[in-house]
Amino acid sequence: MPVPAKAMIALTVACLVAVTAYTVALGPNGWLWFAWVVLGLATIGVFAIRTPH
C-alpha cells in the first residue's frame, strides 16, 4: 500500500474520532458529519484509483 494511501486512511480515522468526540461533548453537527462522509468517499476513491484491476 502506498504511503499517501496510508496517510489518507490515518487522516480519515483521526477525523472520525474527532467528529465523534465533538458530537459526544457538544452535540451533533451535520456539517462535520457531511465533511467526514466526503473525506471517506475521497479515501475510497484513492483506493479505487490505486488498486490495479
SULKA-V160981 format. One record per helix or strand. SS is the DSSP state (@ for helix, = for strand). FROM is the first residue (numbers start at 0). LEN is the number of residues. If there is no record, write none. Layout:
# SULKA-V160981
ss={SS/SS}
from={FROM/FROM}
len={LEN/LEN}
This chain:
# SULKA-V160981
ss={@/@}
from={2/29}
len={24/21}
